[in-house]
Amino acid sequence: MTSHETGGQAPAAAGAMGLEELLALPATVNVTTAARALGIGRDKAYELIRSGRFPVRTLPLGGTIRVPTAELWKVLGVEAIEGAR
């Protein structure tokens, strides 16, 4: 994809998710998957969580952190896209 095809911006990271993959996610995902959906790295996601600046509510469950997929979709504007179909 050229920068012209992406509106003048560089293409998203090679591991970034498309809409179809986003819609297939389970009810909650781990931080690595949420970071990939947001187009950021895992380390950056954990940094944002620690600082309280992660754009989605997280669920600390024992030694793990889960991210509600519905809230991830909302931040990414997936509800608006689906509503337009």
GUNU-816678 format. One record per residue (C-alpha): residue in three letters; x, y, z. Coordinates in Angstrom, 3 decimals. Each point is the difference from the previous one (the first is absolute). Last residue first. Layout:
<atoms>
[atom "Ala",[X,Y,Z]] ...
</atoms>
This chain:
<atoms>
[atom "Arg",[-23.714,-1.141,7.190]] [atom "Ala",[0.364,3.437,1.601]] [atom "Gly",[-0.605,-1.342,3.494]] [atom "Glu",[2.967,-2.375,-0.416]] [atom "Ile",[2.330,2.884,-0.776]] [atom "Ala",[-1.314,2.068,2.895]] [atom "Glu",[0.351,-2.935,2.388]] [atom "Val",[3.565,-0.602,-1.252]] [atom "Gly",[1.098,3.488,1.008]] [atom "Leu",[3.375,-1.173,1.350]] [atom "Val",[-0.783,1.149,3.535]] [atom "Lys",[-3.386,-1.758,-0.224]] [atom "Trp",[1.542,-3.223,-1.333]] [atom "Leu",[2.438,-0.064,2.938]] [atom "Glu",[-2.913,0.517,2.373]] [atom "Ala",[-1.836,-2.957,-1.536]] [atom "Thr",[3.210,-2.067,0.172]] [atom "Pro",[0.366,0.328,3.758]] [atom "Val",[3.759,0.032,0.793]] [atom "Arg",[1.530,-2.654,2.262]] [atom "Ile",[2.929,0.363,2.389]] [atom "Thr",[1.713,-2.976,1.582]] [atom "Gly",[1.502,-0.863,3.384]] [atom "Gly",[-3.338,-0.221,1.783]] [atom "Leu",[-2.591,1.515,-2.289]] [atom "Pro",[0.671,3.682,-0.676]] [atom "Leu",[-2.740,1.166,-2.359]] [atom "Thr",[0.992,2.900,-2.244]] [atom "Arg",[-2.047,3.004,-1.057]] [atom "Val",[1.040,1.241,-3.456]] [atom "Pro",[2.074,2.991,-1.079]] [atom "Phe",[3.046,-1.005,2.071]] [atom "Arg",[1.044,3.171,1.876]] [atom "Gly",[0.063,-1.303,3.597]] [atom "Ser",[3.817,0.185,0.131]] [atom "Arg",[0.364,-3.765,0.483]] [atom "Ile",[-2.508,-0.674,-2.793]] [atom "Leu",[1.809,2.377,-2.372]] [atom "Glu",[3.357,-1.693,0.691]] [atom "Tyr",[-1.641,-3.408,-0.477]] [atom "Ala",[-1.330,1.107,-3.397]] [atom "Lys",[3.371,1.483,-0.986]] [atom "Asp",[1.712,-3.313,0.796]] [atom "Arg",[-2.564,-1.930,-2.037]] [atom "Gly",[0.477,2.173,-3.051]] [atom "Ile",[-2.596,2.307,-1.479]] [atom "Gly",[-2.468,-0.374,-2.877]] [atom "Leu",[-3.102,0.097,2.194]] [atom "Ala",[-0.982,-3.537,-1.011]] [atom "Arg",[3.585,-1.135,0.622]] [atom "Ala",[-0.064,1.573,3.455]] [atom "Ala",[-3.265,-1.776,0.805]] [atom "Thr",[1.525,-3.320,-1.093]] [atom "Thr",[3.094,0.515,2.172]] [atom "Val",[-2.131,1.196,2.924]] [atom "Asn",[-2.066,-3.193,0.068]] [atom "Val",[-3.466,-0.158,-1.479]] [atom "Thr",[-3.541,0.032,1.362]] [atom "Ala",[-3.320,-0.911,-1.620]] [atom "Pro",[1.704,-1.985,-2.787]] [atom "Leu",[1.361,1.681,-3.151]] [atom "Ala",[-1.652,-0.733,-3.363]] [atom "Leu",[-1.090,3.610,-0.594]] [atom "Leu",[3.588,1.216,0.286]] [atom "Glu",[1.160,-2.635,-2.513]] [atom "Glu",[-2.574,1.172,-2.552]] [atom "Leu",[0.857,3.651,0.603]] [atom "Gly",[3.701,-0.464,-0.689]] [atom "Met",[2.611,-0.459,2.647]] [atom "Ala",[3.497,1.495,0.111]] [atom "Gly",[2.893,-2.486,-0.183]] [atom "Ala",[1.821,1.743,-2.852]] [atom "Ala",[-0.241,3.307,1.805]] [atom "Ala",[-2.356,2.446,-1.625]] [atom "Pro",[0.865,1.463,-3.402]] [atom "Ala",[1.735,3.385,-0.065]] [atom "Gln",[-2.395,2.901,-0.285]] [atom "Gly",[-0.850,1.914,-3.159]] [atom "Gly",[-3.612,-1.150,-0.070]] [atom "Thr",[0.842,-3.683,0.240]] [atom "Glu",[-0.189,-0.616,-3.744]] [atom "His",[2.313,2.963,-0.682]] [atom "Ser",[2.518,-1.373,2.519]] [atom "Thr",[0.141,-3.115,-2.151]] [atom "Met",[-1.417,-3.383,0.883]] 
</atoms>
